[in-house]
């Protein structure tokens, strides 16, 4: 992980992050991208798998004050 910003630990496969009203599940990590799933609540089903840049996802988690569950 290239980002050294405070608040987000290193992303690992299987992590579950809680945002204000959503959850993010880390599905797979590659060299420069991450595959993740979004969910509206703990009792909802997982939506489709999304792909994004690791740095972008880290900035998103920091900006939304995500908590590691």
WONORDA-V71277 format. One line per field, one symbol per residue. phi: phi as a letter, one per 30 degrees, with the letter a starting at -180 (. if undefined). psi: psi as a letter, one per 40 degrees, with the letter a starting at -180 (. if undefined). burial: I if it has 16 or more other C-alpha atoms within 10 Angstrom, else O. Layout:
# WONORDA-V71277
phi=???
psi=???
burial=???
This chain:
# WONORDA-V71277
phi=.ddcddjbdddbejdbcccdbbbbcdcacbebbbcbbcbdadccdddddcbadddddddddddchdcdc
psi=hdhfiidhihhiheihhhadeiihhhdihadeiihiiiidideiiiaihihiiddddddddddefihh.
burial=OOOOOOOIOOIOOOOIIIIOOOIIIIIIIOOOOIIIIIIOOOOOOOOOOOOOOIIOIIOOIIOOOIOOO
